[in-house]
Amino acid sequence: MDDKKIDYNLDTEGFCFLPSIFSNEQVLSARDALWDVIQGDYETGKFPENRFWEVGDDPTLIIKIDKPHICSQTVWNLITKPELGQALANITNANMIQVWHSQVVWKPLSENESGNAGWHRDAQYWPFWSQNGLFTAWIALSDVTPRSGPVQFIPGSHLWGDVKGMDFFDKNIDIQNVLLKAVHPDHKTIDATLLMGEVSVHSSMTYHSSIANESHDPRVGMVVHFCTDAAVRIPVQGENAYYLDQCEISSICPIIFQR
């Protein structure tokens, strides 16, 4: 891992980087297994929670599928690896790490804004959790270069108040950048370039985005949303209630570390 990445601290910057704890074989096997899930081949016989891309859809669009780990034992083994749980507990000072959600994000070559993910903080979409004890681990299943649309973080933004106009689904990042600069004129951005197998971790309050993949290789990430023992569930009604209900089901939301 690049020596400069070691300097980033989850508490102060709102994100950090972890060296690979996975073998190349495990990473490549997980990537192949995720492609099977994308193609509708579910090893375990269980269907993913949601599919935001179907076979036959535009191949230049970002492919996102929720909870692929329940569809594939290979993917399950990747995200429940004990060394991953231990590493996440170390950087969050947690007594418990539980995976409560996951996504595969497969970003192909795209020459327009369709490959953009707007500036946002994850917490704005999770009204059923407190802001403390919630994090995301992004496992690189391919090399992530400056040209492949890496995740971008704003250091220290996890300590900001909300910035109006920030939304994952807004593809016009240029306009968002103007809004950001008006409120935080001195903010900086850091590209999360990663080698295959490396991991970035960020707080649910950290502003992040990504632009289109301009390389000819897909940018493949396994996104692991996890909570610690510091997280507090907020009871909700309606369509979001099942997220919390599933936390009681270990075959869906595994605890990957506990002291």
C-alpha positions in Angstrom: 0.0 0.0 0.0 1.2 3.5 -0.8 2.9 5.0 2.3 0.9 8.2 2.0 -2.3 6.3 2.6 -1.1 5.2 6.1 -1.4 8.9 7.2 -5.2 9.0 6.8 -7.0 8.5 10.1 -10.7 7.5 10.4 -11.3 9.7 13.4 -9.7 12.9 12.0 -10.2 12.6 8.2 -13.3 10.5 8.2 -11.7 7.7 6.1 -8.7 5.5 6.0 -7.1 2.7 4.0 -6.2 -0.9 4.8 -3.7 -3.1 3.1 -5.0 -6.3 1.5 -5.8 -9.1 3.8 -7.0 -11.3 0.9 -5.1 -13.6 -1.4 -5.2 -12.8 -5.1 -7.0 -16.1 -5.6 -9.7 -15.1 -3.1 -10.2 -11.7 -4.7 -10.4 -13.1 -8.2 -12.8 -15.9 -7.1 -15.1 -13.3 -5.5 -15.0 -11.2 -8.6 -16.0 -14.2 -10.7 -18.7 -15.1 -8.3 -20.1 -11.6 -8.3 -20.2 -11.7 -12.1 -22.3 -14.8 -11.8 -24.7 -13.0 -9.5 -24.9 -10.1 -12.0 -25.8 -12.6 -14.7 -28.5 -14.1 -12.5 -26.7 -17.2 -11.4 -27.2 -17.6 -7.6 -25.0 -20.3 -6.1 -26.9 -20.6 -2.9 -30.3 -20.4 -4.5 -31.1 -17.2 -2.7 -32.0 -14.1 -4.6 -30.3 -10.7 -3.9 -32.3 -8.1 -2.0 -32.5 -5.7 -5.0 -31.2 -5.6 -8.5 -30.6 -2.2 -10.1 -29.4 -3.7 -13.4 -30.7 -6.6 -15.3 -29.2 -8.8 -18.0 -29.8 -6.9 -21.3 -29.7 -3.5 -19.8 -27.3 -0.8 -21.1 -23.8 -2.2 -20.5 -22.4 1.3 -19.9 -24.5 1.9 -16.8 -23.2 1.2 -13.3 -24.3 -2.2 -12.1 -25.5 -2.3 -8.5 -26.9 -5.3 -6.7 -27.9 -5.4 -3.0 -26.7 -8.2 -0.6 -24.9 -10.4 -3.2 -23.3 -12.1 -0.2 -26.5 -14.1 0.4 -26.4 -15.4 -3.2 -22.8 -16.7 -3.2 -20.8 -18.7 -0.6 -17.6 -17.3 -2.2 -18.7 -13.7 -1.6 -19.9 -14.6 1.9 -16.5 -16.0 2.7 -14.9 -12.7 1.4 -16.9 -10.3 3.6 -16.9 -12.6 6.7 -13.2 -13.2 6.7 -12.1 -13.0 10.4 -9.0 -10.9 9.5 -11.4 -8.3 7.9 -13.5 -8.2 11.1 -10.4 -7.8 13.3 -9.0 -5.0 11.1 -12.3 -3.1 11.1 -12.6 -3.5 14.9 -9.1 -2.2 15.3 -9.7 1.1 13.4 -13.1 1.7 14.9 -12.2 0.7 18.5 -15.2 -1.5 18.4 -16.2 -4.6 20.4 -18.5 -5.8 17.7 -18.7 -5.6 13.9 -21.8 -6.6 12.1 -22.4 -6.5 8.3 -25.9 -5.1 7.9 -25.9 -4.5 4.2 -23.7 -5.0 1.1 -23.6 -4.1 -2.6 -21.5 -5.0 -5.6 -20.7 -1.9 -7.7 -19.4 -2.8 -11.1 -18.5 0.4 -13.0 -17.8 -0.2 -16.7 -16.3 2.3 -19.2 -18.5 5.3 -19.6 -17.8 8.5 -21.4 -20.7 10.6 -19.9 -22.3 11.5 -16.6 -24.1 8.2 -16.4 -21.0 6.9 -14.6 -21.1 9.6 -12.0 -22.1 9.2 -8.3 -22.9 12.6 -6.8 -21.5 13.9 -3.6 -23.3 12.5 -0.6 -22.9 11.1 2.9 -24.4 7.6 3.5 -26.2 8.6 6.6 -28.6 10.8 4.7 -30.2 7.6 3.3 -30.2 5.7 6.6 -32.8 7.3 8.9 -33.1 4.1 10.9 -29.6 4.4 12.3 -27.9 6.9 14.6 -24.9 8.7 13.1 -22.4 7.0 15.4 -20.9 3.6 14.8 -21.8 3.3 11.1 -19.1 2.8 8.5 -18.5 1.5 5.0 -15.7 -0.8 3.8 -15.0 -0.7 0.1 -13.0 -3.8 -1.0 -11.3 -3.3 -4.4 -11.8 -6.4 -6.6 -9.8 -4.7 -9.4 -7.1 -2.1 -9.4 -8.6 1.4 -9.0 -6.6 4.0 -10.8 -7.3 7.8 -11.3 -8.8 7.0 -14.7 -11.2 4.3 -13.4 -13.5 6.6 -11.4 -12.2 6.1 -7.9 -14.2 7.1 -4.9 -13.3 10.6 -3.8 -13.3 11.7 -0.1 -13.4 15.1 1.5 -11.1 15.0 4.5 -12.8 16.2 7.7 -16.2 16.4 6.1 -17.6 13.9 8.6 -17.5 16.8 11.1 -19.5 19.2 8.9 -23.1 20.0 9.0 -25.3 19.0 6.1 -24.5 20.7 2.8 -27.6 21.4 0.7 -27.8 20.0 -2.8 -25.7 16.9 -2.1 -27.2 13.7 -3.5 -25.8 10.4 -4.7 -28.3 10.3 -7.6 -27.3 13.8 -8.9 -25.0 13.1 -11.8 -24.0 16.8 -12.3 -21.0 16.9 -10.0 -19.8 20.2 -11.4 -22.8 22.0 -10.0 -22.4 20.1 -6.7 -18.7 21.3 -6.6 -19.9 24.9 -6.9 -22.3 24.4 -3.9 -19.6 22.8 -1.9 -17.1 25.5 -2.6 -19.6 28.2 -1.5 -19.8 26.6 2.0 -16.4 25.1 2.3 -14.1 27.1 0.0 -10.9 25.4 1.2 -12.0 21.8 1.0 -9.8 19.2 -0.6 -10.5 15.9 -2.2 -8.6 12.6 -2.0 -8.9 9.9 -4.7 -9.2 6.4 -3.2 -6.9 4.7 -5.7 -6.4 1.1 -4.6 -4.7 -2.0 -5.7 -6.8 -5.1 -6.0 -7.5 -6.4 -2.5 -7.0 -3.2 -0.7 -9.8 -1.6 1.3 -11.0 1.9 2.0 -13.1 2.6 5.1 -15.2 5.7 5.6 -17.7 7.1 8.2 -21.3 7.3 7.3 -21.0 11.0 7.7 -18.1 11.5 5.2 -18.9 13.2 2.0 -17.8 11.2 -1.0 -18.5 10.8 -4.8 -17.0 9.3 -7.9 -16.8 10.2 -11.6 -17.2 8.0 -14.6 -14.7 5.2 -15.4 -12.6 6.4 -18.3 -10.4 3.3 -18.5 -11.2 0.2 -20.5 -11.3 -2.1 -17.5 -14.3 -2.3 -15.2 -13.9 -0.8 -11.7 -15.2 -3.5 -9.4 -15.9 -3.0 -5.7 -17.6 -5.0 -3.0 -19.2 -2.5 -0.6 -19.7 -3.7 3.0 -21.9 -1.5 5.2 -21.2 -2.3 8.8 -22.2 -1.2 12.3 -20.3 -1.4 15.6 -21.6 -1.8 19.1 -21.8 2.1 19.2 -24.6 2.2 16.6 -28.1 2.8 17.8 -31.1 1.5 15.8 -34.0 4.0 15.3 -37.3 2.2 15.0 -39.1 3.1 11.7 -42.2 2.0 10.0 -42.7 1.2 6.3 -40.3 0.1 3.7 -37.1 0.8 5.7 -38.2 -1.4 8.7 -36.9 -4.6 7.2 -33.3 -3.3 7.3 -33.4 -3.4 11.1 -35.5 -6.6 11.2 -32.8 -8.4 9.2 -30.1 -7.5 11.7 -31.6 -10.3 13.9 -30.9 -12.8 11.1 -27.3 -14.0 11.1 -27.6 -15.7 7.7 -28.3 -12.2 6.2 -26.4 -9.8 8.6 -23.4 -11.7 10.0 -21.4 -10.6 13.0 -17.8 -10.8 11.8 -16.1 -9.7 15.0 -17.0 -9.8 18.7 -14.8 -9.5 21.7 
